[in-house]
Amino acid sequence: MHRDDLTDQMMLDRLLEHEDEILDDGAVQAFRGMWHKMKGGWDLTTRQKEWVARVYKSADIQRHYNENLMSRGKVRRGKPMEQFWWEKRENRPLKPPA
C-alpha cells in the first residue's frame, strides 16, 4: 500500500501501534487526540494532515511489515543446535515398527 492509498485514519492507527518506537510523549498525546476526534466524525485540518503524513513517512513503518531480515543476512545466526541422541540416524530403526 502506497502513501496515496492510506487514509489519515490508517496512518494514525499505524503510528499509534508503533508509538513506543517512533513518537515522543507530546506527539503521542496529540495523535491520540486527533484519533479520537476522527472517531467522533471530525476531519483533520490541513496542517494536521501534513504533520501526520510527514511523521508517517519519516517513521518508515512499511519497512516493519515488508523487510525480511533473515534472508537479507542481517540476522546473526547462532551456533547450530546439537541433535538429541534419538534424532541421530544411527539410533533410528531401519524399518518402522510393524
Secondary structure, DSSP 4 states (H G I P E B T S, - for coil): --GGG--HHHHHHHHHHTHHHH--HHHHHHHHHHHHHHHTTPPPPHHHHHHHHHHHHHHTTHHHHH--TTTTT-SPP-PPPPPPGGGSGGGS-SS---
